[in-house]
């Protein structure tokens, strides 16, 4: 099982990034997918989630209206489009695959830094 995040980097406030998570080794279309983030000194927090078929998405209040989660089950990928980035969005972003009642699988994370 592998989840590999990409797309992080350094961006100025107000900028945008698109994170991707490539999945392999499991039946991707059977899993709900989530993006979490962890800032230095803080606990990991849920940012966005999408159901296995992609029909339902949920977002943390802090990023609602700025971030969009999507998935492509044909390509076993999930994306997080991040717009209007703020310094407080700086964190390591992780993708997670899970089914109800399971801890699921985690990627290694990708660093997002929002700074001028």
C-alpha positions in Angstrom: 0.0 0.0 0.0 1.3 3.4 -0.9 0.0 7.0 -0.7 2.4 9.5 -2.2 1.7 13.2 -1.8 3.1 15.8 -4.1 2.6 19.5 -5.0 3.7 21.2 -1.8 6.1 24.1 -1.8 6.6 27.7 -0.9 4.0 30.2 -1.9 3.2 33.8 -1.1 0.1 34.7 0.8 -2.9 34.8 -1.6 -1.3 32.3 -3.8 -2.5 28.8 -4.8 -1.2 25.2 -4.7 -2.6 22.0 -5.9 -1.7 18.9 -3.8 -2.0 15.4 -5.3 -2.0 12.0 -3.6 -1.3 9.0 -5.7 -2.6 5.7 -4.3 -1.6 2.1 -5.0 -1.9 -1.3 -3.5 -5.5 -1.2 -2.4 -9.0 -0.7 -4.0 -8.9 3.1 -4.1 -12.5 3.4 -5.1 -13.7 1.7 -2.0 -12.1 4.2 0.4 -13.0 7.6 1.6 -10.1 10.0 1.2 -9.1 12.8 3.6 -6.5 15.5 3.7 -5.0 16.4 7.1 -2.4 18.9 8.1 -0.1 19.4 11.0 1.6 22.6 11.8 4.6 22.9 14.0 3.7 22.4 17.6 0.1 21.6 16.8 -2.0 18.4 16.5 -2.9 17.0 13.2 -6.2 18.3 12.0 -8.7 17.2 9.4 -8.8 19.6 6.5 -11.1 18.0 3.9 -12.8 14.7 3.1 -14.4 13.1 0.2 -16.5 9.9 0.0 -15.5 6.9 -2.0 -17.6 7.8 -5.0 -16.8 11.5 -4.7 -20.4 12.5 -4.1 -20.0 14.1 -0.7 -17.2 16.5 0.5 -16.7 18.1 3.8 -14.3 20.8 4.9 -12.9 22.3 8.0 -14.3 25.8 8.8 -10.8 27.3 8.6 -10.5 26.5 4.9 -14.1 26.4 3.7 -14.5 28.4 0.5 -10.8 28.4 -0.2 -9.9 24.7 -0.6 -11.5 22.0 -2.8 -11.0 18.3 -2.6 -11.6 16.1 -5.6 -10.8 12.6 -6.7 -10.3 10.6 -9.9 -11.0 6.9 -9.2 -9.8 6.0 -12.7 -6.4 7.4 -11.8 -6.4 6.5 -8.1 -5.6 10.0 -7.2 -7.1 12.6 -4.8 -6.4 16.3 -5.1 -6.6 19.3 -2.8 -6.8 22.7 -4.6 -5.8 25.4 -2.2 -6.5 29.0 -3.1 -6.1 32.3 -1.3 -3.5 30.7 0.9 -2.7 32.3 4.3 0.4 32.0 6.5 -1.7 30.0 8.9 -2.1 27.3 6.2 1.6 26.5 6.6 1.8 22.8 7.6 2.7 19.4 6.4 -0.3 18.0 4.5 -1.1 14.3 4.6 -3.5 12.2 2.7 -5.4 9.4 4.3 -7.4 6.5 2.9 -9.9 4.9 5.2 -13.1 3.0 5.4 -15.6 3.3 8.3 -14.1 1.9 11.6 -10.6 1.6 10.2 -7.5 3.7 10.8 -6.6 3.4 7.2 -3.5 4.3 5.3 -1.3 7.4 5.5 1.1 9.1 3.2 4.4 10.7 4.2 3.2 14.2 3.8 4.1 17.2 1.7 5.3 20.6 3.1 3.3 23.7 2.4 4.8 27.0 3.4 2.9 30.2 2.9 5.2 33.2 3.4 6.2 36.4 1.8 
